[in-house]
Amino acid sequence: MLCVLLLAMAPSDAPKEILLWPKGAPGSEGKTAPKKVVKSGSGELSVSSVNFPSITPYIPAADKATGVAIIVAPGGGHKLMAITHEGYNVAEWLQAHGIAAFVLKYRLAKEEGSTYTVDGSAVPDMQRAIRLVRSRAQEWGIDTAKIGVMGFSAGGELAGLTAMRYDYGLPNGTDDIDKLSSHPAFQALIYPGNSSRFEVTKNLPPAFIACGYNDRPDIAEYMPQLYLKYKAVKVPAELHIYSGAGHGFGMRPKNTGAIAKWPDELYAWLQDRKMIK
């Protein structure tokens, strides 16, 4: 087994995270335990025990900025977040390609002793992240019509649910940020889990879907069905199934072949959707 090291904080050169609710998240009252960050023998980080949900911004240089922004939700079965290869690595790639990226640390519904739920805690975390990015769009050089969501595995479930449950502001919200729209302009679902929960209706954001042929059946076999559900209600969708991949490929330096190019496919899709010129 790989040895793991419990770390007190993320690497010192990482961008600083921003709390979604500076005064505390609704539903987390009285919980003060700090998050846990574990480093594997291969150097990848995982995060758990999130009581103060946040985003970590990766803002591109002004001369490279496309105006597009993406909230990135790592996966981990709602027990942890595989935040290196499904979070930070992805955000760095997006930033280098002119896309503002925000790595979401959301509350985990299935870790031991958790009182949180996917629908009541994690989805509101992503909705709040969209609102927060929208509130600072001018500062970060973002077009408010080009803010999307992306998720991997459990984070893909979160992204898909958020794309289906958006609103145009909460009149009785906790602050002015809550009064902004949580509508995402697009969704990127990378081997999303529990997608049988998705309620596909018309007027949903366009979807980019990617998975591995060798993934478990509820993903590898269900993604074509999900694509057809989108198509049936005329929601623009694109599907990529990579024959040499399984679950959890994310973005790693060791990735080779077709799966190493899925970010380029996403970028091209955003160009086709007129999000990027």
C-alpha positions in Angstrom: 0.0 0.0 0.0 1.1 3.5 -0.7 2.0 5.6 2.3 0.0 8.7 2.8 1.0 11.9 4.6 -1.6 14.0 6.3 -0.9 17.6 5.4 -2.2 20.7 7.2 -2.6 22.7 4.0 -2.3 22.7 0.2 1.1 23.5 -1.4 2.3 27.0 -0.6 2.4 28.1 -4.2 -1.2 27.2 -4.9 -3.7 30.0 -5.5 -5.6 31.1 -2.4 -9.1 29.6 -1.9 -12.1 31.8 -1.4 -14.9 30.8 1.0 -18.3 30.5 -0.6 -19.9 31.9 2.5 -17.4 34.0 4.5 -19.6 33.8 7.6 -20.2 30.1 7.3 -22.2 27.9 5.0 -25.9 27.3 5.7 -26.2 23.8 7.2 -22.6 23.8 8.6 -23.4 25.9 11.7 -21.2 24.8 14.7 -18.8 22.8 12.6 -15.3 24.1 13.0 -13.1 21.1 12.1 -10.6 22.0 9.3 -10.4 20.1 6.0 -8.0 17.2 5.7 -5.5 17.0 2.8 -3.8 13.7 2.2 -0.8 13.2 -0.1 -0.4 9.8 -1.8 2.9 8.2 -2.6 2.6 9.4 -6.2 2.3 13.0 -5.0 -1.5 13.4 -5.6 -3.7 15.2 -3.1 -7.1 14.2 -1.8 -9.3 16.4 0.3 -12.0 15.5 2.9 -13.8 16.9 5.9 -15.0 20.1 4.2 -17.1 22.3 6.5 -16.1 25.5 4.8 -16.8 25.1 1.1 -14.7 27.2 -1.2 -13.4 27.9 -4.7 -9.7 28.2 -5.7 -9.4 30.6 -8.7 -7.0 30.1 -11.6 -7.3 33.3 -13.6 -5.6 33.5 -17.0 -3.5 36.5 -18.1 -5.6 39.3 -19.6 -4.0 38.9 -23.0 -5.0 35.2 -23.1 -8.4 35.4 -21.5 -11.4 34.1 -23.5 -14.0 35.3 -21.1 -15.0 31.7 -20.4 -15.1 30.4 -16.8 -15.6 26.9 -15.5 -16.4 25.6 -12.0 -14.4 22.3 -11.6 -15.8 19.7 -9.2 -13.4 16.7 -8.5 -14.8 13.3 -7.8 -14.2 10.8 -5.0 -17.6 9.1 -4.3 -18.7 12.0 -2.1 -16.2 10.6 0.5 -13.2 12.6 -0.6 -12.1 14.8 -3.5 -9.3 13.6 -5.8 -8.3 17.2 -6.2 -5.0 16.9 -8.0 -5.8 15.0 -11.3 -9.5 16.0 -11.2 -9.0 19.6 -9.9 -5.8 21.4 -9.9 -4.3 19.8 -13.0 -7.4 20.6 -14.9 -7.6 24.2 -13.7 -4.0 24.8 -14.7 -4.6 23.5 -18.2 -7.7 25.7 -18.5 -5.9 28.7 -17.2 -3.1 28.2 -19.7 -5.7 28.1 -22.5 -7.4 31.4 -21.5 -10.2 29.9 -19.5 -10.8 31.0 -15.9 -11.1 27.9 -13.7 -12.4 27.6 -10.1 -11.7 24.3 -8.2 -14.6 23.6 -6.0 -14.2 22.1 -2.5 -17.8 21.0 -1.7 -19.3 19.3 1.3 -19.1 15.5 1.2 -22.3 13.5 1.8 -20.9 10.0 2.2 -17.7 10.3 4.3 -17.9 8.7 7.7 -20.1 10.6 10.1 -21.2 13.2 7.6 -24.5 15.0 8.2 -24.4 16.5 4.7 -26.4 15.4 1.6 -25.7 15.7 -2.1 -28.9 17.6 -2.8 -29.0 19.7 0.3 -25.3 20.6 0.7 -23.1 19.8 -2.4 -25.5 21.1 -5.0 -26.0 24.4 -3.1 -22.2 24.6 -2.9 -21.9 24.5 -6.7 -24.8 26.9 -7.1 -23.2 29.3 -4.7 -19.9 29.0 -6.6 -21.6 30.0 -9.9 -23.2 33.0 -8.1 -19.9 34.0 -6.5 -18.0 33.9 -9.9 -20.8 35.8 -11.5 -20.5 38.5 -8.8 -16.9 39.0 -9.5 -17.0 38.5 -13.3 -15.8 42.1 -14.1 -12.9 41.8 -11.8 -11.8 38.5 -13.2 -12.5 39.3 -16.9 -15.3 36.8 -17.3 -18.4 37.0 -19.5 -21.4 36.2 -17.3 -23.0 34.4 -20.3 -20.0 32.0 -20.4 -19.8 30.5 -16.9 -20.1 26.7 -17.0 -19.7 23.7 -14.8 -17.5 20.6 -15.0 -17.3 17.5 -12.8 -15.6 14.2 -12.6 -17.3 11.0 -11.3 -19.2 12.2 -8.1 -18.3 15.7 -9.2 -19.9 15.0 -12.5 -23.1 14.0 -10.7 -22.9 17.3 -8.9 -22.3 19.3 -12.2 -25.2 17.5 -13.9 -27.7 18.1 -11.1 -26.7 21.7 -10.8 -27.3 22.2 -14.6 -30.8 20.8 -14.1 -31.7 22.7 -10.9 -30.6 26.2 -11.6 -32.5 29.3 -10.7 -32.3 33.0 -11.5 -31.6 34.2 -8.0 -32.9 33.7 -4.5 -35.0 36.7 -3.4 -34.7 35.7 0.3 -31.0 34.7 0.1 -28.4 35.3 2.8 -26.7 38.2 0.9 -26.5 39.9 -2.5 -24.6 37.0 -4.0 -27.5 34.7 -3.5 -29.7 37.1 -5.5 -27.7 36.3 -8.7 -28.4 33.5 -11.1 -27.0 30.0 -10.7 -27.7 29.1 -14.3 -24.6 27.6 -16.0 -24.0 28.3 -19.7 -22.8 24.7 -20.3 -21.9 21.5 -18.6 -18.9 19.2 -19.0 -19.6 15.7 -17.5 -16.5 13.6 -17.3 -17.5 10.0 -16.4 -20.3 11.2 -14.1 -21.6 8.9 -11.4 -25.3 8.3 -10.5 -26.4 9.8 -13.8 -29.6 7.8 -13.6 -30.8 10.5 -11.3 -30.6 13.1 -14.0 -33.9 14.5 -15.1 -33.4 15.6 -18.7 -35.8 18.2 -19.9 -35.6 20.9 -22.6 -33.8 24.2 -22.0 -30.9 22.5 -20.2 -27.4 23.8 -20.9 -25.4 22.2 -23.7 -23.5 19.1 -22.5 -20.0 17.7 -23.2 -19.8 14.1 -22.1 -16.6 11.9 -21.8 -16.0 8.5 -20.4 -13.9 5.3 -20.8 -15.1 2.2 -22.6 -13.7 0.1 -19.7 -15.5 2.1 -17.0 -18.2 0.4 -14.9 -21.5 -0.4 -16.7 -23.5 2.4 -15.1 -21.2 4.9 -16.7 -19.8 3.2 -19.9 -23.2 1.9 -20.9 -25.3 4.7 -19.6 -23.5 7.7 -21.2 -24.8 6.8 -24.7 -28.3 6.7 -23.2 -27.8 10.0 -21.5 -26.6 11.5 -24.8 -29.8 10.3 -26.5 -31.9 11.7 -23.8 -30.4 15.1 -24.4 -30.8 14.7 -28.1 -34.5 13.8 -27.7 -35.3 17.1 -26.1 -32.9 19.0 -28.5 -30.3 19.9 -25.9 -27.0 20.2 -27.8 -24.7 17.4 -26.6 -21.4 15.8 -27.6 -20.2 12.3 -26.5 -16.7 10.9 -26.4 -16.0 7.3 -25.3 -12.3 6.4 -25.1 -11.7 2.8 -26.0 -8.5 2.5 -23.9 -9.7 4.1 -20.7 -11.5 3.1 -17.5 -12.6 5.2 -14.6 -10.8 8.1 -13.1 -8.4 9.1 -15.9 -8.8 12.8 -15.1 -5.7 14.8 -16.2 -2.3 13.3 -15.4 1.1 13.7 -17.0 1.2 9.9 -17.6 -2.0 9.9 -19.7 -1.2 9.0 -23.3 -3.2 8.4 -26.4 -6.7 9.6 -27.0 -7.6 10.2 -23.3 -4.7 12.7 -23.0 -6.5 14.8 -25.6 -10.0 15.1 -24.1 -9.2 18.7 -22.9 -8.5 19.6 -26.5 -11.8 18.1 -27.5 -13.5 20.2 -24.8 -11.8 23.3 -26.0 -12.9 22.6 -29.6 -16.4 22.0 -28.4 -16.5 25.3 -26.7 -15.3 26.9 -30.0 -18.1 25.1 -31.8 -20.6 26.4 -29.2 -19.3 30.0 -29.9 -18.1 30.3 -26.3 -14.5 30.7 -27.6 -13.7 32.6 -30.8 
